Amino acid sequence: MKKRIKGILMGLFMIVILASCQSKANQSKTIIRVGHNQSQNHPTHVGLLEFEKYVEERLGDKYDIQVYPSELLGSQTDMVQLTQTGAIDICVASNAILETFDDVYEIFNLPYLFASEESYHHVMDDEGITKSIFESTKEGGFVGVTWLDAGSRSFYTKDRKIEKPEDLKGLKIRVQQSPTNVKMMDMFGASASPMGFGEVYTALQSGIIDGAENNEMSLTDNGHGEICKYYSYDMHQMVPDIVIANYNWLNKMDKAERAIFDEGFDVLSAAQRNEWKSAIENAKKEAQEMGVEFIYPDQAAFAEVVEPLKEEVISKNNKLQPYYEKINDYNEEFPAKEAN
């Protein structure tokens, strides 16, 4: 708790410092602060810059959009809490963190939920599924405004190849700060180590953890491939990142201006997703040059181990069944492609 309060206070301190450095020329404009935890090379940052450009081209006389990458405003959890209070206006949050604010977000953290990338994208683009989920945290002070592609999550480790589920036994693996993810690691026989993304490199380097799970860009953009030399495509999750905004700020906005911000959120999502595929391809090439070995295990073996987790979570949370049924409809329409 003390660590979390310290993080929030540091985020607030950074906001005060950054605000004091603003040019007097901008004092007549409303500053919109946007925070995320990725680097300036990441598709998320590219998408946010397109959002900034779109809004400022239309409302630049009123708003100054300022994008802060690399956890400059605090960890993701800190930024979500700062967005709740209105200290910052917009941030990018992992779905796993949002699960702790409303358990309806558990649905997207379920392992092997989507049959294919096509199914995943169609589900996330379907407002009949996402709208009520995004609005579930309204009373908590923020709402989801769009989603970003975070690819698929797989295991990567320092010293042990993960070729079958049993290979995870006894390893300390960093997971996102989500109860569902902790349970998943328990079922694999590993020890879950929940922590903020910015802490992972040092934890790997110092031996606090043996590995982590994420997409390929974490190897290169965040340097984890300097330490972890085995990346195993078990692809246990396809989990979106969610762009959230302070609810009171959005709700009080003029309708015409709100329409432009909503269009900007669509521009953000489209730009980020367009950048994602090539970024992943480049990351894989770069990781191989770093000496990372990519492993392609039997995914069905991993899926079988954690299948009971889906049943357990859905049975305990009656909010999830209607969403699960709609997702399975898309899974039937867009099944996994057969390997060549």
N, C-alpha and C positions, 0 to 999 in steps of 0.2 A: 504493500500500500504506500509506504514512504517513497519507494522508487517511482511509483506511478504519479504521485503528487509532485515529486521533483521534476519528472518529465513534463508534466503539464505546465508547471511554473516556468520551466526553461523555455517551453514553446511560447508562453505569454511574454516572457522577457524578450525573446527574439522578435516577436511582433511589435513590441514597443520600440525596440532599437531600429527595426526596419522602417517603421512608420515615421520615426524622428528624422530619418535620412531622406524622406521624400522631398522633391523640389517644390518650392512655393508655387510654381506654375501649375501644379496638380491639385492645389488645395481646394479648388472649386469643384473637383470631380469626386465622385464616390469611388473609393478604392475597393476592389473586389480581390481578396486574397485567396489563392488556390494552392493547396499543398499536396504533394505526393512523395513517395519514397524511392522513386527510380532516378536514374541518371539523366542528364540532358540528351543522351544519345538514344534513349529508350522510346519505343513507339508511343507510350503513354505521354511523354513530354511533347513529342511531335504533335500528337492529337490535341493536347491542351494549348499549344501555341496556335493551332488552327482555330480553336475555339476563341482564343484571345483576339486573333485577327478578325474573325467574323463579327464578333460583338462590337469591337472598337471601330470597325469600318462603318457601322450603323449607329452606334451610340457613344462614339468616342468623345463627344463633347460633354457627356455625363458620367461615363465610367472609365476607370483605369484598371484593367485586368492585370494582376501581377501573379505570375506562376513561380512557385518555390519548389524546386526538385530536391531529391536526396535527403529527405527528412530535415530540411532546414527549419521547419516548424514543429518538429518533434516526430516521434514514431507514429505509425498508423493509428494505434489506439489513442495516443495523445491527440492526434489531429481530429479523429472522430469526436472526441469529447470537446475539443475546442470548437468544432462545427456545431455541436449541440448548443453551446452557449452563445454562438454568434461571434466569438473572437476571431474566427476565420469563417469564410462564407462557403467554400467548396473544398472538398478533398476527395482523394481516391482511396477507397478502403477495400481490403480483401473481403470476400464473402464470409470467410471464417471468422473474422472479427465481428461482423454484423450479426452472426449467429448468437453472440453473447448479449446483443441488445434486443433481439426478438427471435425466438426459436423457429419462426417460419423459414428463416434463412438456412435452417438445417437441410432443407431439401437439396440445395445445390452442393452441399458438402458430402453427400452420400457417394461412396466409391462406386465406380462403374455405373453411374446413373444414365449416361448417354451412350447410345449404341454407336454413334458416329459424330464426326465434327459437324456434318450437315444437320443432324438432329439437334445438337447443342445450339447451333446458331439460330435455327428456326424457333426453338423454344425461347431463347433470350430475346428474339425480335417480336415475339407474340405478347402484346400488351394484355391480352386476356389472361396470361399467366403471370407476367411480371408486375403489372400495375399495382395490384393489391399487396404484393410482397414489398415493392418499393415504398408504398405508403404505410407500411405496418409500424414504422418508427416515428410517425408524425407526432404523436404525443411525447415522444422522447426528444423532440426538437430538431429532427432532420428527416429528409426523405431521399430516396434514390431518384436520380434524374436520367441516368442512362447506364449502360454496361460497357465494359471493355474486355477484349479477348485477352486472356492470360494463358492460352494454350492448354496443354495437358501437363499434369504433374507426374513426375517419375522420380525414382530414388537415385541419388548419387552418393558415392562413398569414397573414403580415403584409401583403405587397404584391402577391402573385401569385395569381390565381384558378387552382385546380386543376380543370380541366374534362376533361382527358385525361391518361393516364400520362406523356406527354412533358413536361407542365408541371412535373413534379417535378425534372427534370434540373437539376443544378447547385445545388439548394437544400440547405441544412443543416437537417435535420429531427431533432428529438429523438425518440428511441425508447426503449422500456424496455430495461433492461440484459439483453438476451437475444441470443445468437448468431443465432438464427433471424430476429429482427427486423432485425438488422444486414444479413443476407443479403438480406432482402426489400427494404430500401432500396437496396442495391447494384443489384438487378435493375430497380428503378424509375429508376435513374440519379441518385439523390439521395445526399447524403453523410450517413450515419447519425451521430447524436451521442447516444450512450447517456449518460443521467444520471438522478439521482434526481428524483422528481416535485417535491420542494420547491425544486429549483434552476431549474425551467423558467421561471417568471415573470421572474426576473432575467436569465436567458439570452436570453429574447425581447426584453426591454426594452433590453438592452445591445447587441443585434445579434449575439451569439455564434451564435444559430440564427435561421433564417428562419421556422420553424414547428414544429409538433408534430403528434402524432396521438393522439386520445383521444375519449371520449364528450362529449356536449354540456355536461355539468355542469362540465367543466374550464374552459369559457368564463366561467361565472358564479361558481361556488362558489370557484374559484381565481383569478378575475380575468383569465384569458388573453384574454377577449374585449375587454378594454380595449386590447389591442395588436394582436391578430389579428382582421381584419375579414372573412375569407373562410373558410367552413366547407364542405367538400366531402364529400357523403355517398357516398364510395366504399365504405365499410363493409367494409374489408379483413379485419377480424378480429372475432370474438365471443369474448372471452377472460375467463374467470372470475377473480375474486379468491378466494383460498383462505384460510380461517381455519386457522391451525396452532397446535398446542399442544406444549409440552415433553413428550416421550414418557415420561421417568422419572416425572414428576409424575402424569401420567394413569395409568400402569401401576401405581403404588403406591396409588392411591386405593381406598377401600372400595367394593365392588361397588354397594351401594345408592346411595352418593353419586355414583359414576360414572354411574349410570343417570340421575340428575337432571341432571348436567352434559350428558350426551348429549341429553336432552330439551331442555335449554336451548340447545344448538347448533342443534337443529331450529327452535326458536322464533326464534332469531337470524336464520337463513336466511329463514324465512317472512316475518318482519317487514321485513327489508331489501328483499326482492323485492317485497313489497306496496307499499312506499314508492317503489320505483324508478320505476315508470311515470309517476306524477304528477310526480315530481321532474324527470324528463327533459322533460316537457311544459312545466313551469314554467320550466326553464332555457332552453328554446328561445325562449319568449316574451320572457324577460328579455334574452337575447342579441340578439334583434332590436331591442329598445329601446336596446341599447348600440351599435347600428349594424352588427351582424354580418350579412353576406349569406350565406344558405344556398344552396348549389349542388347540383344533382342530376345528376351525370354518368352516363354509361353504365358501370355496374359491370362488365359483361362484359369491357370493354376492359382494365380493371385486373386482373381475375381471370386473363385470358389471359397477361399478362406474368409473373405469379408462379406459374403452374401448374407449371412445371418445379421450383420450389422444393419443393413437396409431394413430388414423385417423388424428388428428391434426398435429402431428409431421411429419408423412409421407407425408402429403399433402404440408407442408411447406418446406420440404427438399427433392428435387427431386433426390438426390443421393440414397435415401434409398429404393425406390420401388423394384429395381431388387434384392436386398438382402432379402427383406421381402418376395418376391415370392419364392426364393430358400429355405428360412427357413420354409415357409409353406409347401413346398414339403416334407421336412423332418418331419414336424409335422404330415402330413398325413401318412407317412411311419411308424412313431413311436409315435402313439397317447398315451394319458394318460391311465394308467392302471386303470381298474375299481376296486373300493374298494371291499374287500371281505365282 
